[in-house]
């Protein structure tokens, strides 16, 4: 009977005693793993946003294939011309201070070897201008020229009437 009483007391002491310490400590903490999962989800979302933004920036970056620096008769750079085949456009940027006047227009011409000049467009007074063009407009064209024409340029199908004010070689970029 004494053994039975002692066994009963031992069982009661075990019920009221503190729970045994858990193995692993902080590694078994639910809060830790929830926080880590939330941080991982946030990092993944941020990586996706940054990746999409970078992709958009790369798509908007011009892929310059041809470039020309058009100079005046004193070899002073007056216009930078680039061709972006992905956007199919020529980008012209004035780098000189040439002013054609209110009653005149500048017109860009492709000068193919052995062929008649082809108009690529009439330029306005803006410091930068974009003109629609295809690769066939600039491929195998060694030289570009800008002429001073009457307001609005020459009629389609005819050649330049005014003097050449800028001229330069069109080079295919290899890098």
C-alpha positions in Angstrom: 0.0 0.0 0.0 2.9 2.3 0.7 4.2 1.6 -2.7 0.8 2.4 -4.2 0.7 5.7 -2.3 4.2 6.6 -3.4 3.3 5.9 -7.0 0.2 8.0 -6.7 2.3 11.0 -5.3 4.9 10.6 -8.0 2.1 10.8 -10.7 0.7 13.9 -9.1 4.1 15.6 -9.0 4.6 14.9 -12.6 1.2 16.5 -13.5 2.0 19.7 -11.7 5.7 19.9 -12.7 6.8 22.3 -15.6 6.7 20.8 -19.0 10.0 19.4 -20.2 12.2 21.8 -22.2 11.8 21.5 -25.9 14.7 20.4 -28.1 16.0 22.9 -30.6 15.0 26.2 -28.9 14.5 29.1 -31.2 14.7 26.9 -34.3 11.4 25.5 -33.4 9.8 28.9 -33.0 6.7 29.3 -35.2 7.1 33.1 -35.1 10.6 32.8 -36.5 9.5 30.7 -39.5 6.4 32.9 -40.2 8.7 35.9 -40.3 11.2 34.2 -42.5 8.4 33.1 -44.9 7.0 36.7 -45.0 10.5 38.1 -45.7 11.0 35.6 -48.5 7.7 36.4 -50.1 8.5 40.2 -50.0 11.9 39.6 -51.5 10.4 37.5 -54.3 7.8 40.2 -55.0 10.5 42.9 -55.1 12.7 40.9 -57.4 9.8 40.4 -59.9 9.0 44.2 -59.9 12.7 45.1 -60.4 13.0 42.4 -63.1 10.0 43.7 -65.0 11.2 47.3 -64.7 14.6 46.3 -66.0 13.1 44.5 -68.9 11.0 47.5 -69.9 14.1 49.8 -69.7 16.1 47.4 -71.9 13.3 47.3 -74.5 13.1 51.1 -74.5 16.9 51.5 -74.9 17.7 52.3 -78.5 19.6 49.7 -80.5 21.8 52.1 -82.6 22.9 50.4 -85.8 24.1 53.4 -87.9 25.5 56.7 -86.9 26.6 59.9 -88.7 28.0 63.2 -87.6 27.0 65.8 -90.2 29.3 68.8 -90.5 29.2 72.2 -92.2 31.8 73.3 -94.8 34.2 74.3 -92.0 34.1 70.7 -90.6 32.2 71.9 -87.5 29.8 69.2 -86.2 26.2 70.4 -86.6 24.0 67.3 -86.4 24.2 63.8 -84.9 22.2 61.2 -86.7 21.5 57.7 -85.4 19.3 54.9 -86.7 17.5 52.5 -84.4 16.3 49.4 -86.5 14.2 48.1 -83.6 12.1 51.3 -83.5 12.6 51.9 -87.2 13.5 55.5 -86.8 16.3 58.0 -87.4 17.0 60.3 -84.5 18.5 63.7 -85.4 20.1 65.9 -82.7 21.4 69.4 -83.5 24.7 70.0 -81.9 25.5 73.3 -83.6 23.8 76.6 -83.4 22.6 76.8 -87.1 19.4 78.7 -87.6 17.6 78.2 -91.0 15.3 81.1 -90.6 11.5 81.3 -90.5 11.0 81.0 -94.2 13.3 78.0 -94.8 13.4 74.3 -93.9 16.2 71.8 -93.6 15.7 68.5 -95.4 17.6 65.3 -94.8 18.8 63.3 -97.9 20.3 59.8 -98.4 23.0 59.9 -101.0 23.3 56.4 -102.4 26.3 55.6 -104.6 25.5 56.2 -108.2 21.8 57.0 -107.5 19.6 60.1 -107.1 19.3 61.6 -103.6 16.4 60.3 -101.6 14.5 62.5 -99.1 14.4 61.1 -95.6 12.3 63.9 -94.3 11.9 67.6 -93.5 13.4 68.9 -90.2 11.8 71.3 -87.9 13.5 73.7 -85.5 13.5 71.3 -82.6 16.9 70.4 -81.0 16.0 66.7 -81.5 13.8 65.0 -84.0 12.6 61.5 -84.8 11.9 60.4 -88.4 10.4 57.1 -89.5 12.8 55.0 -91.5 13.5 51.4 -92.5 16.8 49.7 -92.7 16.5 49.8 -96.5 16.4 53.6 -96.2 19.9 53.6 -94.7 21.5 50.3 -95.7 24.1 50.8 -98.4 23.9 54.6 -98.1 27.4 55.9 -97.5 26.5 59.6 -97.0 23.7 61.8 -95.6 23.2 65.4 -96.4 21.0 68.3 -95.2 19.9 71.0 -97.6 18.4 74.4 -97.1 15.1 74.4 -98.8 11.9 76.6 -99.1 9.6 76.3 -96.1 8.1 72.7 -96.0 10.9 71.2 -98.2 10.8 70.1 -101.8 7.8 68.2 -103.2 8.0 64.4 -103.0 9.8 62.8 -105.9 12.0 65.7 -106.8 15.6 66.2 -105.7 17.2 68.9 -103.6 16.9 72.5 -104.8 18.9 74.3 -102.2 22.5 74.2 -101.1 24.0 71.5 -98.9 24.5 72.9 -95.4 25.6 69.7 -93.6 27.1 66.5 -94.9 28.6 63.3 -93.4 29.3 59.6 -93.7 26.8 57.2 -92.4 28.7 54.4 -90.6 27.4 51.0 -89.5 28.2 50.5 -85.8 30.0 47.3 -85.2 30.1 47.2 -81.4 
